[in-house]
Amino acid sequence: MSKNSSANSLKRFLLIRTDRIGDTILTLPAVTALRSQYRDAFIAFLAQPYTVPLIEQYVGIDISLSYEPHGRHKGWQGLSKLSHELQELNFDAALLFYPRVKLAFAIAKAGIPVRIGTGYRWYSFLLTERIFEHRKDCQKHEAEYNFSLLESLLPDKNPQPQYKFKQWLPEPWWEDFRTVLNSKDYVIVHPGYGASAPNLNNEQYRLIIRLLLEKTDWTVLLTGIAGEENLVHEIAADFPEERVKRVVGRFSLAEFFSVVRNASLLISSSTGPLHMANAADTPLLGFFCPAKPHTPDRWGPYDQQQWVVTPDLDWPEICELKNCPHGGCLHHLSDVEITEALCTQRLNDL
């Protein structure tokens, strides 16, 4: 579909992003850009079930759809069910931000007239409009790569990624949480990372907590998902429980987003919660490997890149996460460097 074609005649859009929380969040500004051009359109977002509660809090999405590859959409029979479900919604255009052959097949089988996605897959012939960019080259931010899929749909605009979440309304559980917290201000330290990118070690996180206890009167929330109990308990050992709260697997994703939105600061490595904080305008401090594919140039917090810390080492062009030549690049950040980044720079700016 060319920029001079009948883009404005499109009325029903399907946006597809079915990977992790951070990736999904970095796709949401595309909703805002699309809605600004097609104010009366019907916009649906297809995602993994566990990210749907977050998507439901976003302005501009008319319906959230759940892709369940291990459940009702499992196998080719399940995929036929998905394509039938999509066909019933009569979409005019589908944007495949996370290329997967089964999803490309599903939108083609559903007969969606305009199907946009990467041109660098063997199954790209299933798409009607192909975008020829190698994201692995990390030439720009992931949110900007996502915007590339919108170019023919926004012929007269060159938008910048912007987030627009629904207004936060306190819920009954929030008051109970604040009572337990017993503090007006709190900082989130999130040491989990899903093994998808380099991370600080436990002692570095313990240093960060010590500095926070010394330099602020905030409560520290040490957070994690179910299965990270041992990690959180080991890092929290010997810290006063009235100042360092262990919060593991307590909140739903929607509840945790409320906690993030109201925090004074969030500290983590390259994680979904870091992107949640950036999307909510919550101050953050992030720790990243500078090499591809983990570079903050592509995966950093889009609006707060100045608060990213990377080690100064000799780098191969491509990071080998499991065979890092430095034995874990972030572990080489010194106590002085971490203290400088947190105390002299980040805290002084708040």
Residue pairs with C-beta under 8 A, 6 or more apart in sequence:
1 7
1 114
1 128
1 129
1 152
2 152
3 151
3 152
3 155
4 155
5 152
7 152
7 153
7 155
8 37
8 38
9 92
10 38
10 41
10 92
10 93
10 114
10 153
11 38
11 40
11 41
11 42
11 92
12 41
12 42
12 44
12 89
12 90
12 91
12 92
12 93
13 34
13 38
13 41
13 42
13 43
13 44
13 91
13 92
13 93
13 94
13 95
14 44
14 45
14 46
14 65
14 86
14 89
14 91
14 93
14 94
14 95
14 107
14 112
15 27
15 30
15 31
15 34
15 43
15 44
15 45
15 46
15 94
15 95
15 97
16 45
16 46
16 47
16 67
16 94
16 95
16 96
16 97
16 98
16 103
16 107
17 23
17 24
17 27
17 45
17 46
17 47
17 97
17 98
18 46
18 47
18 48
18 67
18 69
18 98
18 100
18 103
19 48
19 98
20 48
20 51
20 194
20 196
20 272
21 50
21 51
21 54
21 253
21 272
21 273
21 275
21 276
22 270
22 271
22 272
22 274
22 275
22 299
23 98
23 142
24 47
24 48
24 51
24 54
24 55
25 54
25 272
25 275
25 276
25 279
26 141
26 142
26 143
26 146
26 161
26 275
26 302
27 97
27 143
27 146
28 55
28 58
28 163
28 279
29 143
29 146
29 147
29 159
29 161
29 162
29 163
30 95
30 97
30 146
30 147
30 149
30 150
31 43
31 45
31 58
31 59
31 60
31 61
32 59
32 60
32 159
32 162
32 163
32 164
33 147
33 150
33 154
33 157
33 159
33 161
33 162
34 41
34 43
34 60
34 150
34 153
34 154
35 41
35 43
35 59
35 60
36 157
36 159
37 153
37 154
37 157
38 153
42 62
42 63
43 60
43 61
43 62
44 61
44 62
44 63
44 64
44 65
44 89
44 91
45 55
45 58
45 61
45 63
45 64
45 65
46 65
46 66
46 67
46 103
47 55
47 64
47 65
47 66
47 67
48 66
48 67
49 66
49 67
49 68
50 253
51 253
52 64
52 66
53 252
53 253
53 254
54 253
54 254
54 257
54 276
55 61
55 64
56 64
56 254
57 165
57 166
57 254
57 257
58 164
58 165
58 166
59 164
59 165
59 166
60 164
65 85
67 73
67 82
67 103
68 74
68 78
69 78
69 102
71 78
72 78
72 81
73 79
73 81
73 82
76 102
79 102
79 105
79 106
80 109
82 106
83 105
83 106
83 107
83 109
83 110
84 110
86 94
86 106
86 107
86 110
86 112
87 109
87 110
87 111
91 107
91 110
91 112
92 112
92 113
92 114
93 112
93 113
93 114
93 115
93 116
93 153
94 107
94 110
94 112
94 114
94 115
94 116
95 116
95 117
95 149
95 150
96 103
96 104
96 107
96 115
96 116
96 117
96 118
96 127
96 149
97 117
97 146
97 149
99 117
99 118
99 121
101 121
101 123
104 115
104 117
104 121
104 123
104 124
104 126
104 127
105 123
105 126
107 115
107 126
108 115
108 126
108 127
113 128
114 128
114 129
115 126
115 127
115 128
115 129
116 127
116 128
116 129
116 130
116 131
116 149
116 152
116 153
117 124
117 127
117 129
117 130
117 131
117 149
118 124
118 127
118 130
118 131
118 132
118 133
119 127
119 130
119 131
119 132
120 132
120 134
124 130
129 152
131 148
131 149
131 151
133 139
133 145
133 148
135 142
135 145
135 298
136 292
136 293
137 292
138 292
138 293
138 295
138 297
138 298
140 297
140 298
141 161
141 297
141 298
141 299
141 300
141 302
142 298
142 299
143 161
143 302
144 161
145 298
146 161
147 159
147 161
150 159
161 302
163 279
163 280
165 261
165 279
165 280
168 258
168 261
168 262
171 255
171 258
173 255
174 258
177 259
180 245
181 219
181 221
181 245
182 219
182 242
183 217
183 218
183 219
185 216
185 217
185 218
185 219
185 264
186 218
186 219
186 220
186 221
186 263
186 264
187 212
187 216
187 218
187 219
187 220
187 221
187 263
187 264
187 265
187 266
187 267
188 221
188 223
188 259
188 260
188 263
188 265
188 266
188 267
188 268
188 273
188 277
189 205
189 208
189 209
189 212
189 220
189 221
189 222
189 223
189 266
189 267
189 268
190 223
190 224
190 266
190 267
190 268
190 271
190 273
190 274
191 199
191 200
191 202
191 205
191 222
191 224
191 228
191 231
191 232
191 235
191 268
192 223
192 224
192 225
192 228
192 231
192 232
192 271
193 199
193 268
193 269
193 270
193 271
194 271
194 272
196 270
197 269
197 270
197 271
197 288
197 289
197 294
197 299
197 321
198 269
198 270
198 288
198 289
198 294
198 319
198 321
198 324
198 328
198 329
198 330
199 269
199 287
199 330
200 208
200 269
200 287
200 330
200 331
200 333
201 328
201 330
201 331
202 231
202 234
202 235
204 330
204 331
204 333
204 338
205 235
206 235
207 335
207 338
207 339
208 267
208 338
208 342
209 220
209 222
209 235
209 236
209 239
209 244
211 338
211 339
211 342
211 343
212 218
212 220
212 342
213 220
213 239
213 240
213 243
213 244
215 343
215 347
216 347
218 264
218 265
219 243
219 244
219 245
220 239
220 243
220 244
220 245
221 245
221 247
221 259
221 263
222 232
222 235
222 236
222 244
222 245
222 246
222 247
223 232
223 247
223 248
223 256
223 259
223 273
224 231
224 232
224 247
224 248
224 249
225 248
225 249
226 248
226 249
227 249
228 248
228 249
229 248
229 249
232 246
232 247
232 248
233 246
236 244
236 246
251 259
256 273
256 276
257 276
257 280
260 266
260 273
260 276
260 277
260 280
260 282
261 280
261 282
263 277
263 282
264 283
264 350
265 282
265 283
265 284
265 285
265 346
265 347
265 350
266 273
266 274
266 276
266 277
266 282
266 283
266 284
266 285
267 284
267 285
267 286
267 342
268 274
268 284
268 286
268 287
269 286
269 287
269 288
269 330
270 286
270 287
270 288
270 289
270 294
270 296
270 299
270 300
274 284
274 286
274 301
275 301
276 282
277 283
277 284
277 301
278 284
278 301
278 302
278 303
278 304
281 303
283 304
283 307
283 346
283 349
283 350
284 301
284 304
284 307
285 307
285 309
285 341
285 342
285 346
286 296
286 300
286 301
286 304
286 307
286 308
286 309
287 308
287 309
287 310
287 330
287 333
288 294
288 295
288 296
288 299
288 300
288 308
288 309
288 310
289 295
289 310
289 311
289 319
289 329
289 330
290 296
290 310
290 311
290 315
291 315
291 316
291 317
291 318
291 319
291 329
292 298
292 317
292 318
292 319
293 299
293 318
293 319
294 319
294 321
296 305
296 308
296 310
300 308
301 307
301 308
307 346
309 333
309 337
309 338
309 341
311 326
311 329
311 330
311 332
311 333
311 337
313 326
313 329
313 332
315 329
316 325
319 329
326 332
